[in-house]
């Protein structure tokens, strides 16, 4: 296992993985993209902000090991270094979702500077190249905290009939966050998930999404693949569970696209 905190070299790219619709492959994309970036020698931190805790489970962190996590980052004043755990994957660490996080939405309502809690928790040095926040499937205060803390948003979008339904609401939320809380926030890209090349509907949905978002849509599509579905039950990303399956190869290709798109200047920390 890799020690989660070493001497920092530069400010990470903080990426919120968000879609208010459930079942679109958001958590699957978070953990597998994080694994692919880690395999490319990038130091990656996954922040599990979803009370369901599926990103923590998918990276092999048993619930009885989750003593402190994102809840303590938001409400207990804990530093990121105090709640970060290594995973079995080199270069990949995690801040887990604990059971306490299930009541966080209600607690945030009456909390001072409630929109900035995660951003302020990340204000110090973070010795990672990428921080990936797995957001809950809702546009509540937890997701808003992720958007305020993030540099960019990655939107997983399932290739199904209702794919675009509600997406305009997410775009409006991102735009409001830009205006009110985080002017630097942008959409890094939209990734099409659960693509079935045997189904004409997948092609129709992909064409609609590309027509709406243009070059914001990644060229890489994530196929519907049984190995991707099986991997979380083994507590492993699919890249570890079956490195040669179509889903794994797609996430490796997506990581390559993200590395090419990420043109932010590197900020060296003292």
Backbone bond lengths (Angstrom), bond angles and torsions (degrees), N, CA, C in turn:
res aa  C-N    CA-C-N  psi(-1)  N-CA   C-N-CA  omega(-1)  CA-C   N-CA-C  phi
1 X - - - 1.459 - - 1.525 110.10 -
2 X 1.338 115.56 147.18 1.453 121.15 179.37 1.517 110.10 -91.55
3 X 1.326 117.50 133.49 1.465 120.11 175.99 1.513 109.23 -60.31
4 X 1.363 118.42 132.65 1.457 120.15 -172.74 1.513 114.15 -69.94
5 X 1.325 119.50 -24.27 1.456 119.64 -176.62 1.521 110.57 -130.33
6 X 1.315 114.97 117.43 1.465 123.12 172.38 1.517 106.90 -123.52
7 X 1.331 117.23 -173.00 1.464 119.84 -179.70 1.520 110.41 -64.01
8 X 1.346 119.11 126.17 1.452 121.25 -178.36 1.523 111.76 -71.68
9 X 1.338 115.96 150.55 1.455 119.93 177.84 1.523 112.26 -116.69
10 X 1.330 118.19 -29.82 1.451 119.52 178.97 1.527 109.81 -164.39
11 X 1.320 114.52 167.70 1.459 120.06 -179.06 1.523 110.11 -72.29
12 X 1.336 117.88 134.89 1.467 119.38 -178.43 1.520 112.29 -76.88
13 X 1.322 114.81 161.47 1.457 121.50 167.85 1.527 106.73 -84.91
14 X 1.325 116.07 116.68 1.473 121.15 -179.23 1.521 108.09 -94.34
15 X 1.313 115.48 120.32 1.455 122.75 -170.56 1.524 109.79 -122.35
16 X 1.334 117.41 117.47 1.462 121.79 175.42 1.525 109.21 -89.56
17 X 1.318 117.06 124.82 1.462 121.97 176.57 1.528 106.32 -98.73
18 X 1.340 116.03 108.12 1.465 119.26 -166.34 1.521 112.48 -137.77
19 X 1.303 114.60 142.09 1.462 124.61 167.68 1.518 105.73 -168.04
20 X 1.322 117.32 126.18 1.458 119.26 -176.21 1.518 112.69 -71.45
21 X 1.327 117.49 -12.75 1.457 121.57 178.20 1.528 109.05 -86.19
22 X 1.307 117.63 132.34 1.453 121.07 177.76 1.525 112.12 -80.45
23 X 1.312 115.80 162.36 1.452 121.09 174.85 1.511 115.42 72.70
24 X 1.336 117.69 25.33 1.467 120.73 -177.42 1.528 112.21 -102.76
25 X 1.339 117.03 1.58 1.452 120.10 -178.72 1.515 113.59 90.02
26 X 1.324 116.68 23.63 1.466 121.29 -176.83 1.532 111.28 -65.59
27 X 1.321 117.04 -53.00 1.461 120.28 -179.51 1.522 111.03 -67.96
28 X 1.317 117.01 -40.79 1.466 120.86 177.21 1.519 110.78 -58.25
29 X 1.327 116.22 -42.62 1.461 120.72 178.09 1.524 110.74 -65.94
30 X 1.329 117.20 -41.89 1.462 120.28 -179.59 1.523 111.46 -58.35
31 X 1.330 117.38 -53.01 1.466 119.16 -172.34 1.528 111.72 -74.11
32 X 1.319 117.87 -33.28 1.462 118.96 -178.30 1.520 112.14 -80.10
33 X 1.321 116.73 -36.07 1.459 119.36 174.80 1.526 109.83 -67.06
34 X 1.328 117.01 -40.68 1.466 120.81 176.83 1.531 110.62 -60.10
35 X 1.321 116.43 -41.43 1.467 120.63 178.90 1.525 111.02 -65.26
36 X 1.332 116.41 -41.83 1.461 120.35 179.71 1.531 111.07 -64.96
37 X 1.332 117.70 -40.13 1.463 120.99 177.72 1.531 110.56 -67.09
38 X 1.331 116.41 -38.79 1.467 119.94 177.09 1.521 110.84 -63.28
39 X 1.330 116.67 -38.07 1.466 120.72 177.63 1.521 111.99 -66.59
40 X 1.348 116.50 -21.63 1.467 121.62 177.09 1.535 111.31 -90.20
41 X 1.350 115.47 21.36 1.472 122.37 177.40 1.521 113.42 67.80
42 X 1.332 117.27 27.01 1.457 121.79 171.91 1.529 108.64 -99.29
43 X 1.338 115.87 137.16 1.471 119.50 175.55 1.523 108.06 -83.60
44 X 1.331 116.23 122.61 1.458 121.89 -169.48 1.528 110.17 -125.19
45 X 1.329 115.39 137.97 1.464 122.64 173.54 1.517 108.55 -118.66
46 X 1.331 117.47 124.19 1.458 122.80 171.78 1.525 108.15 -95.38
47 X 1.323 116.36 129.56 1.467 122.43 177.25 1.521 107.30 -111.09
48 X 1.325 116.41 111.06 1.460 121.56 -177.48 1.530 108.50 -86.17
49 X 1.335 115.90 99.93 1.466 121.48 -177.67 1.528 111.72 -102.46
50 X 1.308 117.11 7.34 1.464 122.61 179.46 1.529 108.73 -96.63
51 X 1.351 118.52 120.19 1.472 120.01 -179.02 1.525 113.96 -55.68
52 X 1.344 118.51 -21.39 1.464 120.09 177.18 1.528 111.66 -67.24
53 X 1.322 116.88 -25.11 1.463 120.72 175.02 1.511 114.85 70.46
54 X 1.326 117.70 24.26 1.460 119.19 -175.15 1.526 113.09 -70.04
55 X 1.327 117.81 -31.08 1.466 119.39 177.31 1.527 110.38 -65.11
56 X 1.322 116.62 -38.39 1.462 120.66 177.42 1.528 110.27 -64.21
57 X 1.321 116.88 -45.43 1.461 120.99 178.39 1.520 111.01 -63.10
58 X 1.331 116.18 -43.34 1.462 120.56 -177.63 1.510 113.70 -66.52
59 X 1.340 116.96 -19.25 1.460 120.81 175.79 1.529 111.80 -101.31
60 X 1.341 115.72 15.34 1.458 120.52 170.71 1.509 115.88 80.46
61 X 1.345 118.15 20.18 1.467 120.65 179.53 1.528 108.93 -95.77
62 X 1.316 116.98 107.69 1.465 121.17 179.47 1.526 110.43 -63.45
63 X 1.328 115.69 150.84 1.469 119.99 -177.72 1.529 112.20 -61.93
64 X 1.313 118.28 -32.88 1.473 119.00 -179.32 1.520 112.88 -73.23
65 X 1.335 117.98 -6.80 1.467 121.70 175.64 1.531 111.67 -96.24
66 X 1.328 117.13 -5.95 1.463 120.49 -175.44 1.520 110.67 -92.83
67 X 1.330 115.44 75.33 1.465 119.57 -176.89 1.525 111.95 -83.05
68 X 1.318 116.18 -34.82 1.465 121.00 175.83 1.523 108.05 -136.69
69 X 1.347 115.17 148.37 1.452 117.97 -177.69 1.516 111.91 -163.41
70 X 1.330 115.98 -143.15 1.463 120.14 -174.51 1.531 112.39 -64.77
71 X 1.324 118.12 -31.75 1.467 119.82 176.93 1.531 110.44 -58.96
72 X 1.325 116.31 -44.59 1.468 120.98 -177.75 1.521 110.91 -70.89
73 X 1.317 116.66 -27.38 1.463 121.11 174.71 1.531 110.20 -67.19
74 X 1.344 116.15 -39.87 1.459 121.70 -176.41 1.527 113.24 -79.66
75 X 1.327 117.08 -37.79 1.462 119.64 -167.93 1.530 115.15 -118.81
76 X 1.318 118.16 -21.48 1.469 119.75 -174.04 1.523 112.53 -104.30
77 X 1.329 116.91 5.26 1.453 120.07 178.26 1.514 114.58 68.24
78 X 1.320 117.40 19.98 1.454 120.89 -179.87 1.525 110.48 -74.90
79 X 1.316 116.24 140.95 1.455 120.93 174.41 1.515 110.00 -72.81
80 X 1.322 115.84 152.69 1.464 119.61 179.35 1.522 111.27 -55.77
81 X 1.323 117.02 -38.36 1.469 120.54 -178.93 1.520 112.36 -62.92
82 X 1.351 117.06 -27.58 1.464 121.13 -176.67 1.521 112.37 -78.78
83 X 1.327 117.84 -20.08 1.469 120.82 -175.12 1.530 112.32 -116.43
84 X 1.315 117.99 3.92 1.457 121.79 -179.35 1.526 110.52 -87.81
85 X 1.332 115.35 136.00 1.460 121.38 178.74 1.527 109.62 -119.31
86 X 1.338 117.41 146.25 1.459 118.63 170.48 1.525 110.02 -74.91
87 X 1.303 117.59 156.83 1.460 122.33 170.89 1.527 108.13 -110.04
88 X 1.302 116.06 178.31 1.468 120.67 177.67 1.520 112.27 -73.14
89 X 1.329 116.86 -7.22 1.459 122.12 -176.78 1.528 109.07 -97.53
90 X 1.312 118.78 123.31 1.471 120.87 178.94 1.529 111.09 -55.68
91 X 1.320 116.54 140.07 1.475 124.77 178.43 1.524 114.02 74.32
92 X 1.330 119.05 1.53 1.464 121.27 -175.35 1.526 110.65 -120.54
93 X 1.338 115.49 121.50 1.466 122.52 178.27 1.524 108.80 -121.04
94 X 1.340 115.66 169.85 1.468 119.56 -176.82 1.525 110.90 -146.50
95 X 1.330 115.82 145.75 1.459 122.77 162.77 1.521 105.33 -107.34
96 X 1.313 116.76 113.91 1.458 121.33 -169.15 1.532 112.40 -81.43
97 X 1.325 114.32 164.96 1.468 121.50 170.14 1.519 108.23 -94.56
98 X 1.328 116.20 122.06 1.453 120.73 176.79 1.527 109.43 -98.88
99 X 1.321 115.96 171.88 1.466 120.87 -177.40 1.527 111.71 -60.32
100 X 1.326 117.42 -30.46 1.473 121.51 -178.98 1.527 112.19 -59.79
101 X 1.335 116.85 -26.55 1.458 120.10 -173.80 1.533 112.33 -65.67
102 X 1.333 117.08 -18.07 1.459 120.13 -177.86 1.535 112.30 -63.39
103 X 1.322 117.79 -24.78 1.462 120.35 178.75 1.516 113.69 -101.51
104 X 1.323 116.96 8.77 1.464 120.43 -172.34 1.521 113.27 -66.92
105 X 1.340 117.70 -36.42 1.472 120.06 -179.66 1.519 110.77 -57.39
106 X 1.329 116.73 -44.67 1.462 120.47 -179.44 1.521 111.08 -69.04
107 X 1.315 117.41 -40.43 1.460 120.49 179.86 1.528 112.07 -64.96
108 X 1.319 116.39 -35.48 1.460 119.64 -178.68 1.529 112.60 -65.39
109 X 1.327 117.06 -27.72 1.465 120.99 -177.01 1.528 111.18 -55.89
110 X 1.323 117.11 -38.08 1.468 120.71 -176.12 1.530 112.49 -106.98
111 X 1.329 117.09 14.55 1.462 121.26 -178.32 1.526 110.84 -92.52
112 X 1.328 116.66 137.68 1.471 120.70 176.60 1.521 110.52 -61.03
113 X 1.330 115.64 141.71 1.463 121.79 179.35 1.528 110.70 47.60
114 X 1.312 114.52 48.73 1.461 120.81 -170.55 1.522 113.31 -62.60
115 X 1.336 117.73 -29.00 1.467 120.33 -178.78 1.523 112.53 -77.45
116 X 1.342 117.25 -17.74 1.464 122.06 -171.29 1.525 113.24 -105.81
117 X 1.322 118.74 6.24 1.471 120.16 -172.24 1.527 112.02 -60.20
118 X 1.328 117.46 -45.01 1.462 119.78 -178.39 1.526 110.80 -72.84
119 X 1.319 115.97 -39.79 1.467 119.37 178.72 1.521 111.12 -59.56
120 X 1.317 116.85 -43.36 1.460 120.54 -179.90 1.525 111.42 -68.70
121 X 1.319 117.00 -32.14 1.464 120.27 177.38 1.527 111.60 -68.13
122 X 1.327 116.13 -26.05 1.467 121.32 178.93 1.533 112.77 -94.33
123 X 1.329 117.44 9.25 1.465 120.47 -172.67 1.527 112.45 -66.95
124 X 1.336 117.93 -27.54 1.460 120.44 -179.98 1.517 111.74 -81.15
125 X 1.306 115.68 -172.82 1.459 121.63 -179.71 1.528 110.59 -70.35
126 X 1.311 115.85 133.13 1.459 122.13 175.34 1.533 107.30 -121.65
127 X 1.318 118.23 114.11 1.466 121.05 -173.15 1.530 112.83 -81.89
128 X 1.318 115.55 55.88 1.462 120.67 -179.20 1.525 109.19 -134.31
129 X 1.321 115.20 157.53 1.460 120.53 172.73 1.524 110.63 -85.30
130 X 1.333 116.22 -36.20 1.464 121.74 179.81 1.518 110.17 -135.23
131 X 1.333 115.40 136.42 1.459 122.69 168.67 1.524 106.19 -115.87
132 X 1.326 117.22 120.26 1.463 122.24 -177.68 1.519 109.35 -112.72
133 X 1.333 116.18 117.56 1.464 122.06 -176.93 1.525 109.06 -98.91
134 X 1.321 116.55 116.18 1.461 121.44 176.17 1.524 108.19 -85.42
135 X 1.341 116.28 106.38 1.467 121.80 -174.68 1.526 111.12 -84.33
136 X 1.338 117.14 154.94 1.471 119.87 173.52 1.525 110.85 -69.79
137 X 1.328 117.70 159.17 1.472 121.08 179.82 1.524 111.99 -79.54
138 X 1.319 115.94 61.45 1.464 122.39 179.90 1.517 108.27 -164.39
139 X 1.328 116.43 155.34 1.463 120.38 178.27 1.524 109.86 -100.31
140 X 1.339 115.77 54.15 1.455 121.81 179.43 1.518 111.99 -96.03
141 X 1.328 116.01 -161.40 1.464 121.10 -174.86 1.524 112.95 -71.23
142 X 1.324 117.82 -28.07 1.463 119.02 176.12 1.526 110.41 -66.87
143 X 1.331 116.60 -46.62 1.461 119.56 177.60 1.522 110.87 -64.16
144 X 1.328 117.18 -39.29 1.456 120.10 177.84 1.526 110.61 -61.48
145 X 1.323 117.71 -39.91 1.458 120.44 176.00 1.521 111.41 -59.37
146 X 1.335 116.27 -40.30 1.463 119.98 178.59 1.522 111.06 -65.03
147 X 1.333 117.12 -42.12 1.465 120.88 -179.26 1.527 111.82 -67.30
148 X 1.319 117.11 -35.81 1.464 120.34 178.93 1.529 110.26 -70.99
149 X 1.324 117.06 -32.73 1.465 120.92 -178.93 1.525 113.06 -81.58
150 X 1.337 117.31 -20.51 1.463 121.59 -168.46 1.525 113.32 -86.56
151 X 1.321 115.03 158.11 1.462 122.32 168.25 1.522 110.44 -87.84
152 X 1.338 116.07 -35.56 1.467 121.47 -173.71 1.521 110.02 -145.08
153 X 1.341 114.76 162.85 1.455 122.12 176.68 1.527 108.63 -119.93
154 X 1.318 115.71 133.33 1.461 122.47 171.54 1.521 107.17 -109.31
155 X 1.341 116.69 125.08 1.463 121.25 -175.09 1.527 109.86 -111.39
156 X 1.342 118.73 106.75 1.463 120.10 171.44 1.531 109.44 -76.96
157 X 1.325 116.45 136.63 1.462 120.77 -175.52 1.521 109.05 -135.88
158 X 1.321 116.35 118.96 1.457 121.32 -177.62 1.521 111.22 -73.58
159 X 1.323 116.29 139.98 1.468 121.83 178.89 1.523 109.61 -80.93
160 X 1.316 115.46 77.88 1.459 120.76 178.24 1.520 108.92 -141.96
161 X 1.330 116.33 172.93 1.459 121.90 -171.64 1.527 112.82 -59.35
162 X 1.324 117.06 -39.41 1.465 120.83 -176.22 1.539 112.47 -93.71
163 X 1.319 117.23 19.93 1.467 120.55 -173.50 1.526 112.60 -57.53
164 X 1.326 116.79 -42.76 1.463 119.88 -175.68 1.529 112.94 -84.77
165 X 1.345 115.66 -9.04 1.461 118.85 -179.22 1.526 109.59 -67.19
166 X 1.277 117.60 123.30 1.455 122.10 179.33 1.512 114.04 86.23
167 X 1.349 116.56 -10.19 1.460 118.04 -179.02 1.525 111.37 -66.54
168 X 1.320 116.73 -33.04 1.465 119.26 177.42 1.523 111.23 -62.21
169 X 1.347 116.64 -31.32 1.467 120.25 177.27 1.531 110.68 -65.75
170 X 1.334 116.17 -40.79 1.458 119.70 176.97 1.525 110.89 -63.27
171 X 1.333 116.48 -43.07 1.463 120.54 179.41 1.528 109.86 -62.36
172 X 1.339 118.01 -42.17 1.471 120.68 177.90 1.524 111.31 -63.05
173 X 1.345 116.49 -38.63 1.467 120.01 178.28 1.517 110.82 -64.42
174 X 1.320 116.67 -41.42 1.461 120.75 177.39 1.525 110.04 -62.96
175 X 1.333 117.07 -43.19 1.467 120.72 -179.97 1.528 111.10 -64.78
176 X 1.334 117.72 -41.05 1.472 120.39 177.29 1.520 111.06 -64.32
177 X 1.333 116.20 -39.10 1.462 120.28 177.93 1.521 110.24 -63.34
178 X 1.329 116.96 -40.38 1.470 121.06 176.52 1.524 111.04 -59.06
179 X 1.337 116.16 -47.41 1.464 120.63 -175.66 1.524 111.95 -68.27
180 X 1.327 117.06 -38.48 1.458 121.12 -167.92 1.529 114.15 -99.34
181 X 1.328 116.78 -38.10 1.464 119.52 -170.05 1.528 115.36 -122.83
182 X 1.326 117.46 -33.71 1.467 119.71 -167.47 1.530 110.05 -146.85
183 X 1.338 117.44 81.96 1.465 120.80 -176.11 1.528 114.03 -60.77
184 X 1.338 118.08 -22.97 1.466 120.82 -177.53 1.533 113.63 -82.63
185 X 1.309 117.09 -8.98 1.471 119.95 -176.09 1.523 111.09 -65.96
186 X 1.343 116.08 136.39 1.455 119.76 173.01 1.522 110.08 -143.11
187 X 1.322 116.12 171.07 1.459 121.15 176.31 1.527 107.46 -91.00
188 X 1.319 116.60 112.78 1.460 120.08 177.55 1.525 109.98 -66.77
189 X 1.330 116.02 -40.71 1.451 118.30 179.03 1.518 112.90 172.94
190 X 1.321 114.51 168.17 1.465 123.40 176.23 1.524 107.14 -112.81
191 X 1.321 116.44 129.26 1.461 120.19 178.37 1.534 109.09 -113.05
192 X 1.324 116.17 125.43 1.459 122.12 179.63 1.525 109.13 -80.99
193 X 1.336 116.19 126.71 1.458 121.55 -176.38 1.534 110.40 -118.07
194 X 1.352 114.36 162.67 1.468 122.11 176.28 1.526 111.43 57.17
195 X 1.312 115.79 38.09 1.469 122.40 -179.56 1.528 109.41 -75.43
196 X 1.318 116.09 130.22 1.467 122.51 179.22 1.522 108.00 -118.86
197 X 1.322 117.13 105.75 1.462 121.01 -175.54 1.527 112.74 -66.96
198 X 1.352 116.88 -14.92 1.465 119.86 178.43 1.524 111.93 -82.80
199 X 1.336 115.36 -8.42 1.462 120.49 -172.90 1.530 109.25 -111.29
200 X 1.324 117.33 118.84 1.464 120.68 179.63 1.528 112.25 -59.84
201 X 1.332 115.94 -27.57 1.464 119.95 -178.94 1.523 110.88 -61.36
202 X 1.340 116.92 -37.72 1.462 120.16 179.17 1.527 110.98 -59.87
203 X 1.331 116.35 -41.57 1.466 120.19 178.61 1.528 111.09 -66.47
204 X 1.326 116.47 -38.43 1.463 120.70 179.91 1.531 110.57 -65.58
205 X 1.331 115.88 -44.98 1.459 120.05 179.43 1.527 110.31 -63.69
206 X 1.342 116.44 -44.32 1.466 120.24 179.59 1.524 110.63 -59.34
207 X 1.336 116.98 -41.69 1.468 120.85 179.50 1.531 110.66 -64.70
208 X 1.340 117.05 -41.06 1.468 120.98 178.62 1.530 111.18 -62.78
209 X 1.338 116.04 -44.85 1.467 120.46 -177.97 1.525 110.35 -65.94
210 X 1.333 116.52 -41.92 1.470 119.50 179.14 1.532 110.82 -67.32
211 X 1.322 116.27 -32.47 1.454 119.13 176.33 1.519 112.14 -68.15
212 X 1.326 116.85 -31.30 1.464 122.35 -177.41 1.532 111.13 -82.77
213 X 1.353 116.99 -44.19 1.461 121.66 -173.54 1.530 114.02 -103.59
214 X 1.314 118.38 -11.04 1.455 120.70 178.34 1.516 112.49 61.62
215 X 1.335 116.03 -132.92 1.459 120.01 -174.78 1.532 113.17 -77.96
216 X 1.329 116.49 3.14 1.468 119.00 171.57 1.528 111.46 -72.41
217 X 1.326 117.91 -16.39 1.462 121.72 179.18 1.522 108.34 -84.15
218 X 1.323 116.63 127.58 1.462 120.36 178.90 1.527 110.47 -65.91
219 X 1.325 115.40 147.34 1.465 120.04 175.17 1.528 110.89 -65.14
220 X 1.324 115.88 -37.06 1.461 121.25 -179.85 1.529 110.47 -68.92
221 X 1.328 116.58 132.71 1.463 121.68 171.20 1.526 107.88 -116.01
222 X 1.325 115.40 145.26 1.463 120.79 -179.22 1.532 108.10 -94.63
223 X 1.319 118.13 116.56 1.472 119.65 -175.30 1.524 112.26 -75.03
224 X 1.313 114.53 155.62 1.459 119.01 169.61 1.527 106.56 -71.20
225 X 1.338 116.60 122.08 1.459 121.32 -169.32 1.528 109.33 -147.22
226 X 1.323 117.34 127.24 1.455 120.71 -175.32 1.526 111.92 -64.78
227 X 1.320 117.92 -30.56 1.457 120.18 -179.59 1.536 110.84 -67.99
228 X 1.330 116.75 -33.90 1.463 120.97 175.34 1.527 109.96 -62.93
229 X 1.338 116.56 -39.83 1.467 121.48 -179.48 1.525 111.98 -71.39
230 X 1.320 117.32 -32.82 1.462 121.17 -177.61 1.529 113.13 -76.32
231 X 1.313 116.58 -33.58 1.465 120.98 -170.01 1.533 114.67 -54.67
232 X 1.364 120.43 -44.78 1.472 119.34 -177.15 1.525 113.66 -59.45
233 X 1.335 118.19 -31.15 1.469 119.92 -179.82 1.522 111.38 -67.73
234 X 1.318 116.62 -16.13 1.466 121.78 176.93 1.532 111.66 -100.52
235 X 1.339 116.53 4.18 1.453 120.70 179.91 1.513 113.06 66.36
236 X 1.339 116.18 32.97 1.465 120.55 -177.55 1.516 110.30 -136.70
237 X 1.336 118.40 145.27 1.464 120.30 166.44 1.529 108.67 -64.36
238 X 1.317 116.41 154.79 1.464 118.83 -178.51 1.524 111.14 -64.42
239 X 1.321 118.63 -26.70 1.464 120.64 177.85 1.522 112.42 -64.66
240 X 1.320 117.19 -24.87 1.462 121.71 175.82 1.524 109.71 -91.68
241 X 1.316 116.76 -38.13 1.469 122.25 -177.43 1.529 111.39 -68.02
242 X 1.329 117.42 -43.65 1.464 121.78 178.39 1.527 107.81 -153.47
243 X 1.319 115.69 92.12 1.464 121.06 -171.72 1.521 113.47 -67.44
244 X 1.333 117.43 -18.83 1.465 119.73 -174.37 1.526 114.06 -103.96
245 X 1.333 117.60 1.84 1.461 119.44 -179.37 1.528 110.39 -74.20
246 X 1.329 118.62 160.41 1.473 120.40 -177.60 1.523 113.94 -57.31
247 X 1.330 117.70 -35.25 1.460 120.17 179.08 1.517 112.14 -64.41
248 X 1.326 116.96 -43.26 1.460 120.91 178.35 1.525 111.06 -62.22
249 X 1.317 116.38 -45.84 1.465 120.41 -179.06 1.526 110.88 -62.34
250 X 1.337 116.31 -36.06 1.468 119.87 179.13 1.523 111.20 -66.46
251 X 1.340 117.47 -42.21 1.466 119.43 -179.54 1.535 111.36 -68.29
252 X 1.318 117.54 -33.28 1.464 120.34 174.74 1.531 109.82 -63.91
253 X 1.329 115.87 -42.30 1.462 120.19 178.79 1.524 111.13 -65.93
254 X 1.340 116.93 -39.41 1.467 120.92 177.96 1.522 110.65 -63.36
255 X 1.330 117.29 -40.91 1.464 120.40 177.60 1.525 110.58 -59.67
256 X 1.315 116.25 -39.74 1.457 119.80 177.31 1.517 112.18 -62.21
257 X 1.341 116.88 -40.06 1.471 120.19 177.73 1.522 111.22 -64.86
258 X 1.318 116.52 -40.79 1.471 119.97 -179.03 1.522 110.30 -65.65
259 X 1.307 117.19 -41.34 1.463 120.15 178.63 1.529 110.79 -62.46
260 X 1.321 117.34 -34.53 1.469 120.41 177.67 1.523 111.61 -72.50
261 X 1.342 116.83 -35.50 1.467 120.16 -179.09 1.518 113.01 -75.99
262 X 1.324 115.97 -25.17 1.458 119.96 -173.95 1.525 109.41 -78.95
263 X 1.315 115.40 93.91 1.467 120.80 -177.78 1.528 111.80 -107.55
264 X 1.316 117.18 20.26 1.467 118.87 -179.32 1.528 110.05 -64.44
265 X 1.331 116.59 144.20 1.470 118.21 173.99 1.519 110.83 -66.87
266 X 1.306 116.73 141.03 1.457 121.53 178.19 1.524 109.23 -77.14
267 X 1.339 116.53 127.17 1.458 121.60 177.63 1.525 108.41 -101.63
268 X 1.306 117.12 112.11 1.463 121.19 -179.26 1.518 108.95 -81.36
269 X 1.318 116.01 131.87 1.460 122.02 -179.46 1.525 109.58 -93.41
270 X 1.313 115.01 146.72 1.471 119.38 178.32 1.517 110.03 -69.33
